[in-house]
């Protein structure tokens, strides 16, 4: 019985959101004006705000940002309904069918050993559904680092993969040597950029083999850098323009020790 009540609570909340969306679309000048195109950038912004909240593991913010994204999904569906193209039920039911079809180990007789086999089956089923390429589902507008990681993940599911992490690290070293050579010659800027990109791509691949999300890892370092540099700005006895690198570096090390002590104190 509690499970039934919990499901009804969720259904009621979703129905409430749909009703509010109908009202806003009918009565609010701003909401009436929105289109797929005008909402696009706002949705991207909301997605990044959710990503920030997830990185901080702030459950309250995750809940709030998730609600904002849910509103956008309902908004797009409402516009689709007005165009006579689809409605929210169509979108949800299509997704349900896709989930059922791509989980034959749950809704069929297929047997799987582990999550890796589930992922391989998923990619193979997508191709059977008419996808022309294993990489066809990777959005062109993804940030480059995320895109590289996803492409490597997807091609690995069809066997295009190194056997172990050591091989990948050897590739990293090979690409580093080629980059170093390019930087010490008169190669064109485009060629040097390509060599630099090869290093990044191989490092992302190595991170994947070590179960490290490179996007998350870099963002954590970004946040750490920002926090330490803001400490320098706060503690600087004079304008940063008037300080030497050695003076700023001393404050940097002070920030490093201060924040490390704080972190250890919270454990």
N, C-alpha and C positions, 0 to 999 in steps of 0.2 A: 504493500500500500504506500509506504513512503516514496518508493521509486515512481509510482504513478503520479503522486502529488508533485514530485520534483519535476517530472516531465511536463505536467500541466503548467507549472510555474514558468518554465522556459517557453512553452508555446504561447502563454498569455503575454509574456514580455515581448516576444517577437511580433505577435499580433498588434500589440500596443504601438510598436515602432512603425509597422506598416500603416496603421491608422494615422499616426502623426505625420508620416511622410505624405500621405494623401492630402491631409489638411494643409501642410506647408506648401505643397505644390499648387494647391488651389488658391490659397489666401495670401501667401507671402510674396511680395514683388521680387525679392532676391532669389528665392527658391524657384519661382516660376521662370526666371531668366536663364537658369543653368542648363548647360548642354553636356554631352559626353566630353567635348573638347575643353570646356571651361572647368570642369571638375578634375580633369586629368592631373594637372600640376598640384592641385590641393590634395588629391589622393596620394601622390608621391610624397608630399610633405608629411601627411599623416602616417604613412608607412615608415618613414625615417624616425618619426617621433616614437612610434611603437618600438622600433629597433633600439633606440636609445634607452627606453624604459626596460626592455629585456636585458640589455647589457648591464644596466644598473641593478637588475633583479628587484625592481620596485613594483610590487604587486598592485598597489593602488594605481600607479601610473599605467601599468600594463592594462588593467581593467578599463581605465578611462580611454586610452588610445584604441583599445580593441573595440569599444563602443563607437568611437568616431569612425573607424574603418567599416564597421557594420552598417553605420548610417550611409556611408558612401556606396556600399554594395546595394543597399535598398534603393538609394537614389538612382543609380544607373539602371536598375531593374524597372523603376517607375518610368523613367524616360523611354526605355525599351518598350514598355507596355503602351505608352502614349503613341509610339510610332507604329504599333501593331506588329512589332518584330518578335517580342518575347516578354514574359513577365517573370516575377521572382520564382513562381512555382516551376516554370520551365527550366530556369537556371539551376535550381536546386535538384530537380528530378534528373536532369541531364548529368549532374555531378554524381548523384546517387548511383545511376546506372554505370557510370564510368568506374566508380569505386568498386562496385560489385563485379564488373567484368575484369578488373585488373587485380582482384584478390580471389582468384580461383582456389587458393588454398584455404579460404574461409567459406566461400559460397559455392565451391565445387569439390571435385575429387583430387585436385592437384596436391602433391606432398612437397614440402620444402624443408630444407635442413636448417636454414638460418636467414637472417635479414639480408645477407648478400644475395642469396638466391631469390628472395622476394624482389629485390631491386633489379636483378637480371631479367626476371620474368616480366616485370613492369615495362622495361624498355622493349622487350620482344613483342609484348602485347600491343604496345603503341604502334610499332611498325605494322603489325597485322591489321590494325584499325585503319591503316592508310597513311600514316606518317611516312614521308618520303626520306627522311634522314634521322639518324639517331640524335643529331644536334638540332633538329628542327624546332624543338620545344624550348630552346634557350633564347630568351628575349634579346633582341639586338641592343636595347637600351639599358641592359643591366650594367652596373659598374664593372669596369674591366677586370678587377680582381675576382669578384664574385662570378663573372662570366667564365673566366679561366678555370676556376674551381669546378663549376657545374659541367663545363665541357669535358674536363678530365674525368669527372665522376661518371658521366654518361657513356663516354667511349670505353671506359673500363668495364662497363656492364656487358659489352659485346666482345670482350677479350683483348682490346687494344690497351695493354697495360704492362708495366714493368713487373718483374717477378718479386722483387723485394726492395726495401728502402735503400740498401747499399748501392744498388744500381742507379737509383734516382739521385743519390748524393754524388756519384761519379759524374752524372750528367750535369749537376749543378757546378761542379768543379771545372768540367769541360767548358761550360758556357761562361763561367767567370774568366777563364784563361782567354777565351775568344773576345770577351768584352775588354779585358786589359790590353790585348793586342790592338783592338780597334781604337781605343782611347790614346794609344801611343803612336798611331799612324795618322795619315792625312785622309782617312776615310771620310766620306760625306756624312753630314749630320744624320740623314735618314738611316744610313747603315749603322751608325753608332747607336741610334735609338733602337733599332731592331735587335742589336746585340744585347742592349740593356733589357729589352723586353723578353728576350730569350732567358736571361738570368732570372727575371721575376717569374716567368712561367714555370721554370724548372724548380724554383724555390716553393712556389705554390703547390706543385706536385709533391715535393718532399714533405711539405706540411701536411698534405692529405694523407700520405703514408704514415705519418706520425699522429694521426687523429687530431690535428690542430686546424682550426678554422682560421685561415690567414686574415680574412677580413676582420674577424673579432680580435685576433691577436694584434693587428695593426691599430685598430681603434682603441684598444686598451693602452697601447703605447702613446697614441695621440693624447688621450686623456691624461696620462701620467706626465707627458711633456708640458701640456697646458697648465696643469696644476703646479708643477715646479717652476715654470717660467713666471706664472702669476705670483708665486712666492718671492721671486727675485724682484719683481716690480713693487711688491708690497714692502719688502724689507730694504730696498735700495736706499742708501743715505743721500743720494743725489740722483739727478737725471741719468737714465741709462746711457744717453748719448755721451755723458761725461765720464762714464765708468770704463775701465779697461776690461778686456776679456777675462783677465785673471781675477779681477774683483767680482765680476758676474759669476765666474766659475766657482768661486768660493761660496757664494750664496746658493748656487746650484747644488753643491755638495751638502750644504747645510740643509737645504730643502729635502734632499734625498734621505739624509739621516733622520730628519724630523718626521717625515711621512712614514718611513720604515718603522720607526719606534711606535708611532700611532697605530699602524697596522698590526704590529706584533702585540700591542697592548689590548687590542680588541679580541685577540684570539683566546 
